[in-house]
């Protein structure tokens, strides 16, 4: 009887069972053929960036221009839900949730390290002040283009979900054009697998940064057991948040994250060169907006060269694209009641400007520290410890570093709980409010997969496992990059009744 019930459940949820089966097979390859798997991923990711990198640049610019055109066209008046209905979430809650899911711990990871790297290694020759160029290029890699990738999926999924009343699946965006079940299932499977590996990489990197912060603060070398414990804590908190749902769990935690982030940002801002930061923010933002198009196609003097683009911009674009389906679906889910114009302009501008100010505060202040020190010995080179080294130069450094660790945990939890919620929607037949059984299942599976990856990284110390998983996302981003063009065409065709 139990076996019959289990078989029936698998037939009802084929995407769930196939996805888990594929992930288990990939994990087995990683464990028992680690070196070979690593070499394949490494070479394939380089191939993708080398041959499709410039395509990613053009796609990014195209997405920004396409969304702006939609926002200011009559299509922008479409309401996600019933006409004249009010937004399901307040503007404050909406911004908190989309920012926590869309960027999260990444801004802590790169807050100091990336602007300083750009200062020490200018992407291209320019007459601009080196510090402004460094901030401008950092803005470029975290700004409009990243959010345009998210916004495209959010727009198309939002209309599919709240206007056309389709199920919460990426395949729903093109099922009127390509109704074949195999094609639709393949798209949904790819989305699930990419989301899982993106989460595993995020948790692995985040726990490594937290461990590095604890080591820096307490001057104790925290070992592998600490990383495992942190993973258990983060996944458990994420499960509780996802179990509570959007309004009682994810929303409250996202609000808390943003409040703590603003507190840390304001403290560093007030304790630093306020006028200098404002000046850098204004000048770098103006430079970014005016240089956006030539930078987006690496034109003429704005071309950093293939090697630089491959290591940085191509990598970022591929990474944002890989995260776009999951993040876009989550943004669509929390945008009920808003018009497409509100959604698109809000997604493109609000988080981008917030990120620009964040990097201005930490970047400009780090530049001033370098000037005060006279010489730079690579204090900010380590991406995991750079922000802790930076905060050590401020009053109440220990409190600031502890706050940063709490914030890292909070952002990781909101990234995981958002993903658990979206994965559950996928596998529970596209329900906007998936069953708690699916939330529990995905929470457990994500925990086990992350623990397996961390164990593998600890055993195979000669191979950067976490970096390898990130590079795997670059490979899976390619089908999404090609799919985005078709998805945008199908959306426009239907809305214009062509």
Number of C-alpha atoms within 10 A of each C-alpha: 6 7 8 9 10 11 12 11 12 14 12 14 15 13 20 21 14 14 18 16 12 13 16 13 11 12 17 12 15 18 18 10 11 16 14 12 15 21 13 11 19 17 11 16 23 18 13 19 24 16 10 15 22 19 15 25 21 14 21 23 20 17 24 20 14 14 23 17 14 18 20 14 12 11 16 20 16 19 25 28 22 13 13 11 13 15 17 16 18 12 13 10 19 20 21 23 28 24 25 27 27 26 19 26 26 17 15 26 20 22 24 30 24 22 28 26 17 20 19 13 12 17 19 15 12 11 6 13 12 16 21 25 25 26 27 29 25 26 26 22 18 23 21 25 26 26 29 29 29 30 31 25 26 29 27 23 30 33 24 22 25 20 16 14 12 18 20 29 27 27 23 23 26 20 15 12 14 14 12 10 10 10 13 18 17 13 17 21 21 19 25 26 18 22 25 25 24 23 23 25 24 22 28 25 21 26 25 21 25 25 22 23 23 20 15 18 17 10 10 10 12 15 10 13 9 16 21 16 12 19 24 16 15 23 22 17 21 29 27 17 25 28 23 14 19 20 15 12 19 29 24 16 23 25 18 16 25 22 14 16 20 14 14 16 16 14 14 20 21 12 11 18 15 15 11 15 22 16 15 24 25 16 17 26 21 13 18 21 14 11 15 19 14 14 20 22 18 18 11 9 11 18 17 18 11 16 10 15 20 18 12 13 24 25 22 18 25 29 21 25 29 30 25 29 30 29 29 27 28 25 29 28 21 23 27 23 21 26 25 28 23 16 23 25 18 17 23 22 15 14 22 21 17 14 20 22 22 25 28 31 26 25 29 29 22 23 16 15 15 16 11 10 10 9 9 12 9 11 13 23 14 16 17 22 23 23 23 26 19 20 19 16 11 14 12 10 16 16 13 19 23 16 16 22 22 15 23 24 25 24 28 29 31 30 26 32 31 30 28 29 30 31 27 29 22 25 26 23 17 19 17 17 15 20 15 17 12 20 27 17 14 25 26 16 15 20 21 16 18 24 20 16 22 24 15 19 17 14 12 14 9 9 16 13 23 21 14 18 21 23 24 23 26 27 22 22 27 20 14 21 21 13 14 20 14 15 20 19 13 19 21 15 12 11 12 8 7 7
